[in-house]
Amino acid sequence: MNLLQWGIACGMTGCLLAAASAAELIWKNDEYRIYPKKNRCVARKMSGVPSGLEVLFRPTQSRPGVEAPFMVVAIVQKDSRFSDRMASYGAFAVDVENCNDRTLVFQVRIVTHHGKVERATENFRQIIPARSKVTVTAPYATVAPFSRIALDPRLRLSPAGVDCNVNLFRERLSVDFGVLSASLYQEKEYKFKLTNFRLTGQPPQYTPLLAHPEKFFPFIDDFGQYIHADWPEKVRSEADLKARAVEERKALAATTPIPRRTRFGGWADGPTLRATGFFRVDRYRDRWTLVDPEGKLFFGMGMNGIRFRQNDYKRDRRHWFTHLEDHTSRNLKIKYGSIDPSAVDMAQERLCKWGFNTVGGWCDKRVYRGGRLAYTPVLLDWSKPALIPGRKFYDAFDPAFVQSLDDAFKTQWKFTIDDPWCIGYFIHNELTLNPVELGEHVATAPAAMPGKKEFRKFLEKKYPSIRDLNRIWSADYADYDDFMSSRKIRFDKRKSHSDMAAFGRVMIDRYYRVCRDAVRRNAPNHLYLGSRLRPLPDADLQVAYIANQYCDVVSINSYYLLYRDLGMPGITKPIWLSEYSIRADGRGYWGAQPYRDQKERAEVFQQVFRDILANPALVGASWFCYRSQLVTGRDARGEAYPFGFVDITDTPYPEMTRTTRRLSETMYDIRFREEK
């Protein structure tokens, strides 16, 4: 009996298999062909190296001020040599030389095909400094040949070897290379060299239980952990949870508060500016800053997503779990005896002692009401009044939109209006803000839509005769009533482009103005913090200009870790980095995360936060999120990432908490010291 046969036969939970790692396998120039992914990409094989490409790429975005991720070029195997030997390795690696005078955000994705079915890894991204050379590695797993386990193909992550989307086939291999292309540099080209394509590293380990469905299922235990793996922090019993609570309470009680802080978390030893009893924005030493209610400089070190239940997705997956209760709330009740006040108090005490002074969006209101941390809630993120069907945006011309905002302030957010701990409000999150697409959507909307009635006024002012509109748009409307009743695209998109963009901006302008006015009308002492623009590579500068006119602070969600210069030309208001995060391997999570372990994660976080403090436009940054997601995911697609400062069992990551504490203790000295 060979090793593989023995492993399948034994069926033991702790028994793992891994083939011996071979020497690196170089993918030579004559073994692949080039497949350009973009028309304005020129790629050629390099001479003098066993394997390598020289790539020249120019952005192709038609809308100025937009950054977007682009797959630029792919290499495709000519024969099966590479895919046949994929199972002997655990990663694809390439050396990337950035030939530009600016930072390059590079990404790589491995793709395989079986018939018409495609399997692909996530995009592995890495920041390549200007004029430097870096190795980028993309780990992967293949479907184990003995596996009889098939999971939901929509999952983003899954156990190694399972027949599921992220585990690759062993045939028809290709690799996509891309960049985050910025048309801020509209006609600037990107030049980079890719050399030494290779398979490398140890192959992943496959549990023999993949051959035994009756033993593999269920694979999530009573505490929300993956059953078929072990790690030092794994919870084994309810007694473990209770003992950890006692131990951590003692440690926190012995930890002194962050020194030199006002009760709001401002810089007690720093200068005193005008105090209003509420938070406001100001400038100090040529950089934006918040000012706390006592007049002290304040930088928001924030945390998103502090909740005591999680809506983990279990539909059609009941057999995956030992029980169907909410794992988050169940663990907290076992650990602390109650959610309120015990678990709520613990979350607040942790954040204060770890060094946080702000809680952001998606937080339980009991945390906001605690009187220990400043807060920035998100209003109306899932509201339906005036929601435009088929888009994540609202018709602010609709009176129902104005009314819904006023109602929110008068009901669920009434407690915030005179609360000095409330910094201000985000209204909505990551909206769909492409002006052209928005204009086209309104043009085919129902006639009763208030925004479409405004579009008619806009067009009639520019084109008094429908014939003029038809001529410019290559349309065929009988009259403007026909335009209003039409629900189909009856115009040339290219020829109508400028009008669609112009009215899309009218809709967006109206939206931000109405939101600003609602804050001023209902909560005049607090700040309007914007709509949390999509991650910066998707943010349209035209939208940012509009937001800049109405927001006290422009908010941006960005996970690309380029924060020292985060901003956009023409933005004159301060910026809140409303979401950012870093993930690392460990504690039973599947798939490869961007960083290898919590030590490396903490080291990267330290540098990232120092870059945040160095950016004169930023006044706050909120981490996403407090608790890591359940390993099977919060939704059908399996968004299941270890974002948290605590895991699903409420066990902190000490490398991160220690680093946050050190950063918080020196935060104001770093940001406002005279030598920048």
N, C-alpha and C positions, 0 to 999 in steps of 0.2 A: 504494500500500500504506500503510495507516495504522499508527500506532505499535503497536497491539495485534497486528496481523497480522505486522508485522516481527518483533516479539519472539517470537511463536510460531514463526515460520519460522527464526530464527537459531539457537535451541536452544543458546546458549552458556551455560556454567556461571556465568560472572560477570555475565551480563546480567539485570538486574532491572527489573520494571515497576512503576510507581506512577501512579495517576491524580492529576491536579492537585487539591490540596485546595480545597474551596469554602468560602465564608463559612459560619459556624456556622448550623445549621438548628434553629430553635426549634420545639419540639413544643407547640403552643398548646392551651389548655384545651378548645377545641371539637373537637380532633382526636383525643382519646383518651377512653376510658371507664375508670371506676375498678372494680377487682375486689378486694374485701376478701379477705384470705387467712385472717384470724382473726375469730371471732365477736365478740370484745371489742375490735375495732378500729373506730373511727369516722374516716372520711376524707372531706373535702369540698374541692372546688375553691376556690381563693382568688380573691377579687375584687381588682381593682386591679393585677394582674400578668398578663403574657401567658400564663404557665403556672406552675402551682403547686398544691400540696396542703397542707392542714393536717391532721395525723394525731394522733389520740389513741388510745393503746393501753394496755390493762391486761393483765398476765401472766395466763395461764390454767393454769399448772401446778397440779396437785392435790397434788403431794408438796412439802412445804415444804423449803427449802434446796436447791433445784435451779435451776441456771441452764441455759438452752438457747437455741440459735439459732432465731429465729422469722422466717419470711417474713411480714410484716405486711400489706402491701398491694401490689397490682400495678396498672400502667396498661397498657392494651391499645389498639392503634391502631384507629381506626374505618374507615380506608381504607388504601390501600397506599402513601401518599405517603412515609412514613418508610422503610419497608423497601425501596422502589424506589430510594431514594437512599443506602442504607447504605454501598454500595461506594465512595462518594465521600469517606468519612470513616474515621477509625480509632478513635473512642472515643465513648461516651455519657457525658455529664457532668450533674451536678445539684448545686445549692447546698443544703446541709443546715444548718439552724439548730436547734441543741439548745436547747430551751426549759426544760430541767430543771436542777436544782441539783447534778447528779452527771454523771459522764462517760457518754457514750452511745457504744457500739460499733455503728456503722452498717454495713450491707452492701447491695450492689446486684448483681443478676445479670440479664443480657440473655438473652432466650429467643426462638427462632424455631421455626416449624413448617413442615414440608413433608409434607402428608398427615397420617399418624399418627406421623411421625418428628419427635422434638424435638431441637433443638440448643441448647445453653446454655453460656455462659461459666462459669468458676468464680465463686464469690462474691468480690467485691472488698470488703474491709473497711477501715474507717478509724475511728480514734478521734476522736470529736468532744468537745472539752472542754466543761465546763458553761457554759451561757449564751454560746455562741460559734457562729460560722457558718463552715463549711468547704466547699470544693468537693471532691466525690468523683467520680473519673473511672474509668470501666470500659473499658479498651481491648478491641478485638475484631478479628477477621478474618472475612471471608466466604469462601465457596467460590468459587474463581476460575472464571469461566465457561468457560475453555479447559482446565481441569484434567482429566486422565485418570488421576490418582493417587488411589486410595482405600486408606486405611490402616485398621488395626483400630479399629472405632468405640469400643472401650473406653478408648482412650488419653485421658489427661487433657490432654495437650499435643500439638501436632503442628505441622509447618511451615505457615505462612500459605498459604491457598488450597487446601490438600489437602481432599479429601472425607473428613472425619473429624469426630468428635463435637464438638470445640471450635470448629470453623469454622462460622459461622452461615449459614443460608439467607438469602435475600433476600425473605422473605414471612412474613406473620403474626407481626408483631413484638409482644412485650410485655416489660416490665421489672419485675422483682420488687424490692421494697425490704424490708429486714428490720432487726432489732436483735438483739443478744444480750440476751435478756430475763431478768432476775434475779428469781426469786420470793423471794429474800432480801428484796426490797421488795414482798412479795406483793400488797398492795393499792395500791401506789403506781403512778401512771399515768406513761406516757411520752408526752410531747408534743414534736413536732418539726414543722418546716415544710420542705417540699421545693419549691424554685423553680428556674425557668430550665432545664427539661428541654431537652437539646440534643444534637445530633450535632456532633462537633468533631474537630479534629486531622487529621494526614496519614493517608491510607489506608495499610495495610500494603503491603509490596513482595512481589510474586509472581515467583518465578523462572520464566522461559519453559519450563524443563525439566519443569514440571508437565504440559505437553502431550506429553511424550515419555517414556513409561515406560522404554523401553530405555536412555535416557540418565540418567533419574532414579535408577534402582536400579543398584547399591547406593548408599545415601546416608549410611552410617556408615563412616568410614575406618579404617585400621589402628590408629589411636590412640584410637578411640572418639568421634571428633569428627564433627559434621555436615559433610558434604562440600560442600554447595551454599551455603556462606557463608564469609566471611573476617572475621577480627578480629586485632588486633595480636599477641596471645599464642598464636595457633594454631601447633601443632607441625607442621612440614613434613617432618621426617625424623628417623631415629634419632639422627643427629648432633646435632640440636637438643636432644633429651632429654639426651644425655650432656654437652653443653656447659652446659646449665642446672644439672646436678648439680654440676659443677666450680665454677661461678660462685656457687651458693648455699652450698656448703661454705665457700668463702673468706669470704663475707659473715657466715655464722654464727660462724666461728672468730674473726672480728674483733669480734663482738658480746659485750659483757660480760654475765655473769649478772645477774639481777634483784638490785639491791642490798638490803641489810637483810633478808635472809631466812635462816631456819634451813635445815638440809639437807632438811627436809620441806616447806618452802615457807611456814612460819609467820612471824610478825612478830618478827624478831630484836630490834629496838629497843623492842618493846612490853613490857608487864608480864609477869612470870612467874607463872603459876598452878601449881596442883598438877600435877606430872608423874607419869604412870603407866607410861610406856614405850609407850603405845598412844594412839590418838585417843579423845577423849571429848567430851561437850557440857557447857557451863557457861554462866553469864550474866556479862556484864561491861558496866557502865554501862547497865543496863536493856535490854540487847539480847542475844539468843542468840549464842553463838559456839562453834565447834569449838576444842578445845585440842589441839595436836599432841603427839607423844610426849615432847618436851622441855619441855612446859608453856607453850608460847607460843601466843598467839591465832592462829587459822587460819581463813581463809575460803576455801571451795572454789571456785576458778575452773577449771571442768572442761570436758572435751571427750569427747563420746560417739563411738562408731562408728569406732574406729581399726582398720581391717582392711586386709589386703593382697591380698584378692580380693573380688569382688562377684558375687553370683549374679544377674547381669543376665538378664532374660527374653528368650529367643530362639526359643522354640517357635513353629512356624508362621511364623517371620519370618526364616528363613535368608537370603533374598534381600535383606534390608535391609543386610547387613554384608559387608565385604570379607573378613572371616575370623570364625570362631566361637570363637576363644580368649577367655579372660577378659581384657578390656582392662586392668583394673587391674593384675593381676599381670604381664602382658606388658610394660606400660609401665615398671613398677618394675624388672623384670629387665634391660630394655634400659638404663635410666637408671643403675642402681647395680651391675649385675652379679649381684646376689643379693638375695633378700628378707631372709634371716637370715645375717649380722647387719646388712648395709649399710642396707637400707630401714627396718628396725626402728630402728636407731640414729638414722637421719635423722629419723624421726617423733618420737622422744624428744627429740633435740637441738632440733628446731624448737619443740616445745611449751614446753620450758624457756626458750628464748631469747625466744619470743613472750610469755611471762609466765604461762602456765598452770601450775598446781601439782597438778592432779588429772585423772585419766582416769576416765570413767564406764562406762556399760554398753556392750555389744556391741563390746568391744575384744579384740584378739588377746592371748592370755595372755602372750606374749613381752613385750608392753608393760608388763603388770602386774608381771612378774618383773624389770624393768629396774633397780629400786632408785633411780629418779630422780624418780618421780611417785607421789603418793598415789593410791589407786584405790578405786572403789566398784562391784564387779561385780554383774551381775544373775544370780540363780540360777534355774534351772528354768523359764525362760520358755517353752520349747517342750516341757516334760515331759508325759508321758501318764498316769503313775500317778494314779488317782483323778480324772482330768479328767471333768467332767460332760458327757456327749454333747450337742452342740448349743449349748454355752455356753463362754465363755472364763472358766471358774471351776472350782474343785476341791472335792470332797467331803472336807473335813478330818476327818470322822468315820471315813473309811476308813483302816484301819491302813496301807494301801499308801502313803498320802500321807505319813505320818510317816516310814515307812521310806525313801521316795524322798529326803526331805530329808536324813536321816542319811547315806544312801549318797552323796549329792552332796558333803557335807563330807568324807567319808572317802576319796573318790576324786578327782574332777576339781578340787575346791577345797581339797584337803588342804594345798597349799603356802601358803594364805592364813592358816591358823589362828593361827600364831605370828609372822606377818609384821607388824612395826610400820607398814609402809607401807599396809596395808589399813585403811581407815576403817571399813568395815562393808558390809552386804549389802542390796541390793534383792532381794526375792523376787517374781518375776513382774512383769508390766508391763501397765497399762491393762486390768485385768480387767473383766468385765461384772458390776457390783455393784448392780444395781437390786433391792432386797430383795423387792418384790412379785413381779416377774417370776421371781426365783429361787425363791420359795415355790411359785408356780404350776408351775414346771418340775419341782420335786421331787415335787409332788403327782401328777404324771403320769409319774413315772420308774418303772423296773422295781422290783419288790418287793425284789430282792436288794441294792439300793443302801443302804449303811449310813445315809446321810443321810435316806432315806425312812423307815427304821425309827425314827430319832430323831423324825421328824415325827409318826409314829403315837403315840409316847410323849407328845409335846407336846400332841397333840389329845386323847388319852384322859385326860390330867390335867385338861384344861379341860372336855371333854365326855365324861363317863363312859359315856353312852348315845349310840349312833350316831344315835338319833332327834333328840337335841339338836343334833348337828352338822348333820344334814340340814335341820333347821328353820332354823338360822341361815344356812347356806350355800345353801339351796334346792337341796339335793343329793338323790340317790336311792340311796345306798349301802345294801346289805343288812346289812353289818357292817363292822368294821375290816379283816377279811381281804379283803373286796370292795374297800375303799379301797386296800389295798396292791397288789392285782392290777390295778387300773384303770390304763389308759394313755391315757385320754381325759379331756377337761375335762367333768365332770359336775356342775358347780357354777356358781353365779352369781358372776362375777368381782367385781362390785360388792359383793355381800354377804359374800364371803370375804376382801375386801381387807385388813382389819385383821389377820386371822390369817396371811395370806400374808406381809404385811409383817413381822409379829412373828417368824415362823419364819425368814424370809429374813435377818433380823438375827441370829438364833441361828446360822445357818450362817456368816455373815460373821464374827461374834464368834469362833466356833470356829476359823475359818481364820487370823485374825490371832494368836490365842493360840498355836496350834500352831506357826506360823512363828516367833513370838518365842521360844517354848520351845526350838525347834530351834537357833536362834542361841545362846541361853544355854547349851545343853547341849554344843554342838560347838565354839563359838568364843566363849567367855565374855569375851574381851578386846575384842571388836568390837561395833559398833553394829548394831541392826536398823533399817533405813532405809525399811521399808514396801514398798508394791506399786506405786509410781508411778501414783497415781490418774490417771484420764483428765483431759484438759484441764479446767481449773476450771469452765467453763460446763456440764460434764456431771457434775461431782462432787456426789454426794449428801451432804448434811451429816450425815445419820444414819451413813453409812459412815465419814465423816471422824471423827466422835465415837468410833466403835469403834476405828479405827486409832490415834487419839490415846491410847487406853488402853494399847496394847501396844507401839507403836513408840517408839524413842528419838528418831527424826526422822521426821516425816510427809513423804512425797515426792509431788510433784505435777508432771505434765507440762502445760505451758501455752504456747501459741503466740500469745496475745492481747496481749502486750507491755504489760500493765497490772500492773506488778510492785511499785510503791512500796507498795501496800497489799494485796499478795497475801496471802490468808489467809482463814479462815472463822471465824465466831463460835463460841466454845467450844473452839477448838483451842489448847491450852496448850503443846504441844511445839514445838520448832523445826521449820522447814520446809526441805526441799531442793527447789529448782526443778530437777527431774531431766531435763527437756528444754525447750529454747526455741530459737528460731532466727529469722533474718531473711534474706530472699532478695532478689536484685536481678537485673536484666537483664544480659546480656553473655555472651561466649564461646560463642556458637552455640546457646544454649538457646532453645527455641521458646516462644511465648506471652509475655504480659506478666506480669512478676513485680511484687510489691508496691512495689518501689522501682526507680528508673530506672537507676541505675548503682552501681558499687562505692563511689564517693565518698559518695553519699547513704546507701547501706547502712551504711557505717562511721560516719557522723554519727548515724544512728538508733541503732546499736549502742552508741555512747558514752553517749547519754542513757539508753538502756534499762539499761545496766549500772550507771550511777550510781543509777538508781531501785532496782535490786536491792540495792545496798550500803546504801541509805537505809532499807530495810525491816528493822526490828529482829528479825523472826521468821526471816528467811532466814539459813542458815549455809553455803549453797553453791548454785551454779547451773552446770549442765552443758549446753554447746552441743550441738545436733544439726545436723550431724555433721561429722567431720573432712574427708571427701571428698565432693564433689558427686556426685550420682547420674548414671549414664549417661543421655544425652538421650532414649533410647527407653524407659527405665524399668526398675525392679527387679522389676516384676511385670506381669501381663497388663493391668492397668488403667493402666499407664504412670505410676506415681509417679516422676517424673523432674524433680527440683528441684535448683537450685544452692544447696543448703544449706551447702556446704563452705567451709573455709578454704583448701583446695586443689581444683583441678579434676580431671577424669578423667585428665589427663596428669601429675598430681602437681605442677602449677605453682601456687604460692601466689597468693592475692589480697593484694597488698601493702598496699592500703588497710586491710584488716581486721587484718593482722598488726601493722602500725604502731600502730593504735588500741589493740589488745589490750595491746601492750607498754606504752604510755603509761598505760593504766588500771591495769595490774598494778603499775607502779612507785609509784603513789599510792593503791592500793587500801586499805591499812590506815589511812592518814591520813584518807581520806574516810570510812571506816566508823566509826572509833573516835575521831575528833577530838572535843574537848570541845564545840565549837559545832556542834550537829547542824543 
